[in-house]
Structure formats: C-alpha cells, structure tokens
Amino acid sequence: MKQFEHYFNLIRDYLVTYSMQVLGALIILLLGLWISNRLSKMVEALMHRHQIDITLTNFISNLVKVLLIVMFVIIALGKVGISVTPFVAAIGAASLGAGLALQGMLSNYGSGLAIIATRPFIVGDTIQIKGVSGQVKKIELGHTILINEEKVEITIPNKHIIGEILHNSFEYSLVKGEIGIAYSACSDTAISEIVTVILANDQVAKSPQPQVGIEHFGDSAVIISYRYWVPTTQIIETKLAINKQVYSAIKAAQIEIPFPQRVITLQKEYD
C-alpha cells in the first residue's frame, strides 16, 4: 500500500509540475501525425500526377511519413524533459548492426530503387539476364518477378540485375523455325506460303515484321528459315500452331519436302 501511495504521489507531482509540458507534447504529437499523413498523401498525389512508378511512389510517400513522425516524436519527448540523445545513439548503433546483418537485403533494396529510377525495363517487357529470361510480371524493391513461356514465375534478387548485361526485347520474344524443300521446288512459292501463314496468326507482332528467306543450302534440301515475334507468355502454343500450318501449307502447294539422302557407290573388285 505504501509503495502504491509512493508511486501515486510521484505521478501526481509530475503531472502537477509538468502538466502543461505533457499537454503540449500530446498536441505536438497529434499535430505531427496529421501533418505527416497530409504531406505523405500530397507527395503521393504529386508523383501520380507525374506518372512516377507506383513502387517508387509508395516507397517515397511512406518514407516521408515515417521521417516526419520520428521528428515530431523527438520534439514531443524533448517537450516533457526526456533527453533523446541516448535514444539517438542507441538507434545509430542498432542501425549499424542491422545494416551489417542485412547487407544483402539492403543491397537488393538499393538495386530496386536504381531499377525504378533508371527504368531499364518496365512491367510487361521481356528481359534476359544471367541465362534467365521471361516477361517482367512485377518489380518490387527487393526482387523482380519474371514469368516465362512455360508460365513459371522466376524471382530474381535485384542485386543480380544491376551492373549485369541486360537484354530487353520489350513485350515480345523472337521465335525461329525452318523447313527444307527440294532443290527442284520453287523457293519463292514456299516463302510466299510461309509468309501468308505467319501473317494470318493473330499472336504474331506486326512490328518488327516477320522475316522469311533462304537460310542455307543443305546436302539434300534448300533450308527456308522464318523468324517472327510473339508475346513471351505465348511462345510455345504459337510456335506449335505455326509449324503445323507451315507444314500443311507446303504440302498443299505440292512442294516436296525431301528426306536426307546419300549416294553410295559400290566398286566391284576383280581377281
């Protein structure tokens, strides 16, 4: 009971002595929360108006809000006579330790900010980096998510993207195919049939335009090569469909598709 009375008296004396300071600190804290929320929304609206990337917009607006709240909390603590110097030192020491422990994660976040700021690629582009390729599905601060033609999601830490050689074919990927025709067949007719098939497919990009021509001359056939661009996530189904249609068109045009041949000469030995 005596301990309770002792603490009660301490609290009462403190409130009597510092009541105005406590009230002022609460007002400062509430005002700080309101100002930080308003400024955060203003920054977010400003960045939206200038069409800044949504990830960078959210990050900066939240950072502004947190920094303002911390600033007003420090002012409020100073108002009630609490020294913030030990807290600042402790926060600095904790930040150093956390930075060393989370060095890899912070590197990913820094690289994510660099990607958002420099925009070497955006969501929807098709990129290839360090032997991995796919269409960009999402760009986060710590990692980038790709999706390939097999509908598999690939997560790449952002620190493995910055500073590496990056191939960007935007929303399309290149598909290559070839078919052999007999030397006696008309190559112009074969090329015309293949072009018609490719252009008739709705998934094939109109720009860049498909390319069809003689690739090389084989031992038994003239090799016709065709190249076209399709959305990255539709490579397989489009390639299979076009290959089937090219084969059918070549046969319908009565163009011979030869199989490999070899001429063997037998010499008879006489006694």
Buried (B, 14 or more C-beta within 10 A) or exposed (E): EEEEEEEEEEEEEBEEEBEEBBEBBEEBBEEBBEBBEEBBEEBBEEBEEEEBBBBBBEBBBEEBBEEBBEEBBBBBBBBBEEEBEEEEEEEEEEEEEEEEEEEEBBBBBBBBBBBBEEEEBBBEBBBBBEEEBBBBBEBBBBBBBBBBBEEEEBEBBBBBBBEEEBEEBBBBBBBEBBBBBBEEBEBEBBBBBBBEBBEEBEBBBEEEBBBBEEBEEEEEBBEBBBBBBBBBBBBBEBBEBBBEBBEEBBEEBEBBBBEEEEEEEEEEEEE
